[in-house]
Amino acid sequence: TTSVKEQEAIRKLMVFLQEWDSAHKVARSHILDNFIKSNDGKTEPELELEFSQGASLFLARLTAWLRMTYTHSTCLDKLLKSIGIFLSAASGRRYLIEFLEIGGVLILLEILGLNHLKEEDKKESVKLLQLLADAGRKYKELICESYGRRHFLATSTSAEAQDDVRVLLDSLGRGNPKYQNQVYKGLLAVLPCAPPEAQQLALQMLGAMQDVVGEAPSLLVEPVLGALCSVHLEVQYKAIQLLKALMAQEARPALLKGLVALLTAPRKKAVSFCDETATGKGADLRVRSRLCLPGQPGGILAKESAEVAEELIQLKVVHGLMVALGNLDHVASQRHASISLEYFVHMFPFVEECIKKALGHTLFQRFMDSPETWYTKMDPVQAEELASNTVDIPRDMARTRSTKG
């Protein structure tokens, strides 16, 4: 027989559940407020004590209301927070299972795809997915199976939501061998179309996942090089960081080839920029010249600099830099191309000979005396000669390591 105390506790629970069942939206919102305030951070035994061993009865009501109202609920964030108290409860594995059984994962993913919902609602949804992902491999697999080829980053636009997404992706990308490549490819897929905050995060996560996926797939070349042409300096910076990580990968030759191709790409195909001095084609080339010049400060791995520089010379980087130098429309591009060229001249005697021959003695001297400004005194004829140069360093020469200091 149950004790008087137990009977009273059960009666209290039944009254509470009846109150919830008969309450309208405003009253339910108040019930949720009180529940969150008094139960946040509780363990499974503590929640069961609070609900006279009937906590699952309240969770079932919360999930049922979620299923019926998630597309239009005015207090969706409170509802998700309340469910989160159950899902985050220590020793509360059964709450996770009960939530999954009502199709909880699909509902959370649906919420992320609904444009009319508030950012706060999506943020809470991501937090719940994160709790599920952290519960183990089978939960991660379930999230990935349910989400298919879409991606979290495409649905999350605010900067504040990005950190939660990063934690979720980090969890999904590790300890999840069956789907880690899907997560990786999903990150690549959002690069061309996502907002800048999401692009930054995708580039950061791709770098973090390199040790998990092993060799990077060849399909990363285009989106990563595309990120270098972003008008947003933060995106460019993250792209550079990722390229540093990729220099030890098999994708390196393709990436270097793409970088050199960017130098001579037709201007009409280039991204349209609004302020050249800050973020324009000059900045676009500034980033590339850094990447093409591993010996410069802020460039690719100094340890590999000579090796990477030789590969770039074989890929005709010297020709590309001279083409950029001849582009009178973009002074910043000329400046960075000139500084880059000076690096190669300094490191490789055979490059110095080629440039001297191409520029002529007077122009070459001006270039060496002042690589940061000499091009401002070039006339259109000289510029055209540079833009249409045919400098081609033989491949065997490009393999000759520099002996200069």
C-alpha positions in Angstrom: 0.0 0.0 0.0 1.1 3.5 -0.8 1.8 5.8 2.1 -0.3 8.9 2.7 2.7 11.0 1.6 3.0 9.1 -1.7 -0.7 9.4 -2.3 -0.6 13.2 -1.7 2.4 13.5 -4.2 0.5 11.5 -6.8 -2.6 13.6 -6.3 -0.5 16.8 -6.7 0.9 15.4 -10.0 -2.5 14.6 -11.3 -3.8 18.1 -10.5 -0.7 19.6 -12.2 -1.3 17.5 -15.4 -5.0 18.3 -15.5 -4.1 22.0 -15.1 -1.8 21.7 -18.1 -4.3 19.7 -20.2 -7.1 22.3 -19.6 -4.8 25.4 -19.9 -4.8 27.7 -22.9 -1.7 29.1 -24.6 -1.0 32.0 -22.1 -1.5 29.8 -19.0 0.7 27.1 -20.5 3.4 29.7 -21.1 3.3 30.6 -17.4 3.5 26.9 -16.4 6.6 26.6 -18.7 8.2 29.7 -17.1 7.8 28.2 -13.6 9.0 24.8 -14.7 12.2 26.3 -16.3 12.8 28.5 -13.2 12.6 25.6 -10.7 14.0 22.7 -12.6 16.9 23.9 -14.8 20.0 21.7 -14.2 18.2 18.9 -12.3 19.2 15.3 -12.7 16.8 12.5 -13.6 16.3 11.3 -10.0 15.6 14.9 -9.0 13.0 15.4 -11.8 11.3 12.1 -10.8 11.2 13.3 -7.2 9.6 16.5 -8.3 7.0 14.7 -10.4 6.3 11.7 -8.1 8.0 9.3 -10.5 5.8 10.6 -13.3 8.2 13.1 -15.0 7.7 11.2 -18.3 4.0 12.0 -18.2 4.8 15.7 -18.4 7.6 15.2 -21.0 5.0 13.4 -23.2 2.7 16.4 -22.9 5.5 18.8 -23.9 6.5 16.7 -26.9 2.8 16.3 -28.0 2.3 20.1 -27.8 5.5 20.6 -29.7 4.4 18.3 -32.5 1.1 20.1 -32.9 2.3 23.7 -32.6 6.0 24.0 -33.7 5.1 25.7 -37.0 3.3 28.6 -35.4 3.8 28.5 -31.6 4.4 31.9 -29.9 6.3 30.3 -27.0 8.3 27.7 -29.0 11.6 28.7 -27.3 10.1 28.1 -23.8 8.8 24.7 -24.9 12.2 23.7 -26.4 14.0 25.0 -23.2 11.6 22.9 -21.1 12.3 19.7 -23.2 16.0 20.6 -22.9 15.8 20.3 -19.1 14.8 16.6 -19.6 17.3 15.9 -22.4 20.2 17.4 -20.5 19.3 15.7 -17.2 22.2 13.6 -15.8 21.2 9.8 -16.0 18.2 10.8 -18.1 18.9 8.5 -21.1 15.3 7.3 -21.0 14.1 10.9 -21.7 16.2 11.0 -24.8 14.7 7.7 -26.0 11.1 8.9 -25.3 11.9 12.1 -27.2 13.2 10.2 -30.2 10.2 7.8 -30.2 7.8 10.7 -31.0 10.0 11.8 -33.9 11.8 14.6 -32.0 14.8 14.8 -34.2 12.7 15.4 -37.4 10.7 18.1 -35.6 13.9 19.9 -34.5 15.3 19.7 -38.0 12.0 21.0 -39.5 12.2 24.0 -37.1 15.6 24.9 -38.6 14.2 24.9 -42.1 11.2 27.2 -41.3 12.1 30.7 -42.4 9.3 32.5 -40.5 10.4 31.2 -37.1 12.4 33.4 -34.8 16.2 33.0 -34.5 15.8 32.2 -30.8 13.6 29.2 -31.6 16.2 27.9 -34.1 19.0 28.4 -31.5 17.1 26.3 -28.9 16.5 23.7 -31.6 20.2 23.5 -32.4 21.0 23.2 -28.6 18.7 20.2 -28.4 20.3 18.5 -31.4 23.6 19.1 -29.7 22.4 17.3 -26.6 21.3 14.4 -28.7 24.6 14.3 -30.7 26.6 14.3 -27.5 24.7 11.3 -26.2 26.6 9.0 -28.6 27.3 7.7 -32.0 23.8 6.2 -32.8 22.2 9.6 -32.0 24.7 11.4 -34.3 23.8 8.9 -37.1 20.1 9.4 -36.6 20.5 13.2 -37.0 22.6 12.8 -40.1 20.2 10.2 -41.6 17.3 12.5 -41.0 18.9 15.6 -42.3 20.0 14.2 -45.6 21.9 16.5 -47.9 20.8 19.8 -46.4 23.0 21.6 -43.9 22.7 23.4 -40.6 24.8 26.4 -41.7 22.5 27.3 -44.5 19.6 27.7 -42.0 21.5 29.7 -39.4 22.2 33.3 -40.2 22.8 35.2 -37.0 26.3 35.5 -35.6 25.1 34.4 -32.1 23.6 31.2 -33.4 26.9 30.3 -35.1 28.7 29.1 -32.0 26.0 26.6 -31.2 26.1 25.4 -34.8 29.9 25.0 -34.5 29.6 22.9 -31.4 26.9 20.7 -33.0 29.0 20.2 -36.2 32.1 19.5 -34.2 30.2 16.7 -32.4 28.6 15.3 -35.6 32.0 15.3 -37.4 33.8 13.3 -34.7 33.1 9.8 -33.5 30.7 9.3 -36.4 32.7 7.4 -39.1 29.5 6.5 -41.1 28.6 10.1 -41.7 31.7 12.2 -41.2 32.2 12.6 -45.0 28.6 13.8 -45.3 29.3 16.5 -42.7 32.5 17.5 -44.5 30.8 17.7 -47.9 27.9 19.6 -46.4 30.4 22.2 -45.2 31.9 22.5 -48.6 28.4 22.8 -50.2 27.4 25.8 -48.2 30.6 27.8 -48.9 29.4 29.4 -52.2 26.0 30.4 -51.0 26.0 30.9 -47.2 26.1 34.2 -45.4 29.6 35.4 -44.4 29.4 34.3 -40.8 28.4 30.8 -42.0 31.2 30.8 -44.5 33.8 31.6 -41.8 32.4 28.8 -39.6 32.4 26.3 -42.5 36.1 27.1 -43.3 37.0 26.8 -39.7 35.2 23.5 -39.3 36.8 22.1 -42.5 40.2 22.8 -41.1 39.3 21.2 -37.8 38.0 18.1 -39.6 41.1 17.5 -41.7 42.6 15.1 -39.1 39.3 13.1 -39.0 38.7 12.7 -42.8 42.3 12.1 -43.8 42.9 13.2 -47.4 40.8 16.1 -48.6 38.6 15.4 -51.6 39.4 17.2 -54.9 35.9 18.8 -54.8 37.1 21.2 -52.1 39.4 23.1 -54.5 36.8 25.3 -56.1 34.8 26.3 -53.0 38.0 27.1 -51.0 39.5 29.2 -53.8 36.1 30.9 -54.2 36.2 31.9 -50.5 39.5 33.6 -51.2 37.7 36.0 -53.5 35.2 37.0 -50.8 34.6 40.7 -50.2 34.8 39.9 -46.4 38.3 39.9 -45.0 37.3 37.5 -42.2 36.3 34.9 -44.8 39.5 35.4 -46.7 41.5 35.0 -43.5 39.7 31.7 -42.6 40.3 30.5 -46.2 44.0 31.2 -45.8 44.1 29.3 -42.5 42.4 26.3 -44.2 44.9 26.5 -47.1 47.8 26.3 -44.7 46.3 23.0 -43.3 45.8 21.7 -46.8 49.4 22.3 -48.0 50.3 18.8 -46.6 47.5 17.1 -48.5 47.3 15.6 -51.9 45.0 18.4 -53.0 48.0 20.8 -52.8 49.0 20.8 -56.5 45.4 21.5 -57.6 45.1 24.3 -55.0 48.4 25.9 -56.1 47.3 25.6 -59.8 44.1 27.3 -59.0 45.8 30.1 -57.1 48.0 30.9 -60.1 45.0 30.8 -62.4 43.3 33.4 -60.3 46.1 35.9 -61.1 45.4 35.9 -64.8 41.6 35.3 -64.6 39.6 37.7 -66.8 38.4 40.6 -64.7 34.8 40.3 -65.8 34.8 36.8 -64.2 36.2 38.1 -61.0 33.9 38.9 -58.1 32.6 42.5 -58.1 33.9 44.5 -55.2 32.8 47.9 -53.9 35.9 49.4 -52.2 39.2 48.5 -53.7 41.3 49.9 -51.0 39.6 47.8 -48.3 38.1 44.7 -49.9 38.4 45.0 -53.6 40.2 43.1 -56.3 43.3 44.3 -54.7 42.5 42.6 -51.5 41.5 39.5 -53.5 45.0 39.6 -55.0 46.6 40.5 -51.7 45.3 37.3 -50.3 46.5 35.3 -53.3 49.9 36.9 -53.2 50.3 36.0 -49.6 49.3 32.5 -50.5 51.6 32.4 -53.4 54.5 33.6 -51.2 55.1 31.2 -48.4 58.3 33.1 -47.5 56.4 36.4 -46.7 55.0 37.2 -43.2 51.4 35.8 -43.0 52.1 33.4 -45.8 51.8 29.6 -46.1 53.9 27.4 -43.8 57.4 28.8 -43.7 58.8 25.3 -43.3 57.6 24.4 -46.7 58.2 27.7 -48.3 61.0 26.8 -50.8 59.2 23.6 -51.9 55.9 25.4 -52.4 57.6 28.3 -54.1 59.3 26.0 -56.6 55.9 24.3 -57.4 54.4 27.7 -58.0 57.2 28.7 -60.4 56.5 25.5 -62.3 52.9 26.5 -62.5 53.9 29.9 -64.1 53.3 32.1 -61.1 55.9 34.6 -62.4 53.9 35.1 -65.6 50.7 35.5 -63.6 52.2 38.1 -61.2 53.5 40.1 -64.2 50.0 40.1 -65.8 48.6 41.4 -62.5 51.3 44.1 -62.4 50.2 45.3 -65.8 46.6 45.9 -64.7 46.6 49.7 -64.3 42.9 49.6 -63.2 43.8 48.1 -59.8 46.7 49.7 -58.0 46.4 47.5 -55.0 46.6 44.4 -57.2 49.8 45.8 -58.7 51.3 46.5 -55.3 50.8 43.0 -54.0 51.9 41.4 -57.3 55.1 43.5 -57.2 55.9 42.6 -53.6 55.3 38.9 -54.4 57.5 39.1 -57.5 60.3 40.7 -55.4 60.1 37.6 -53.1 60.7 35.3 -56.0 63.5 37.4 -57.5 65.2 37.4 -54.1 64.9 33.7 -53.6 65.7 32.4 -57.1 68.5 33.7 -59.3 66.9 32.4 -62.5 63.7 34.3 -61.8 65.8 37.5 -61.4 67.4 36.9 -64.8 64.0 36.4 -66.4 62.5 39.5 -64.9 65.5 41.6 -65.7 65.2 40.5 -69.3 61.5 41.1 -69.4 61.6 44.6 -67.8 64.8 45.9 -69.2 67.6 47.4 -67.1 66.0 50.7 -66.1 62.6 49.4 -65.2 64.1 46.4 -63.3 66.3 48.8 -61.3 63.2 50.9 -60.4 61.4 47.7 -59.4 64.3 46.5 -57.1 64.7 49.9 -55.6 61.1 50.4 -54.7 58.9 47.3 -55.2 56.0 48.9 -53.3 55.7 52.0 -55.5 57.7 51.7 -58.8 54.6 50.5 -60.8 52.8 53.9 -60.2 55.3 55.5 -62.7 54.7 53.0 -65.5 53.2 54.2 -68.7 50.4 52.4 -70.6 52.9 50.8 -73.1 55.0 49.3 -70.3 51.9 48.1 -68.6 50.6 46.4 -71.7 53.9 44.7 -72.2 53.7 43.3 -68.7 50.1 42.3 -69.1 50.9 40.4 -72.3 54.2 38.9 -71.2 55.2 35.4 -72.2 57.7 34.7 -69.5 58.0 31.0 -69.1 60.6 29.5 -66.8 61.6 25.9 -67.8 60.4 23.3 -65.4 63.9 21.9 -64.7 65.1 25.4 -63.7 62.2 25.8 -61.3 63.5 22.8 -59.4 66.8 24.5 -58.8 66.7 25.6 -55.2 68.0 29.1 -54.4 71.5 29.7 -53.1 70.8 33.3 -52.4 70.7 34.6 -48.8 
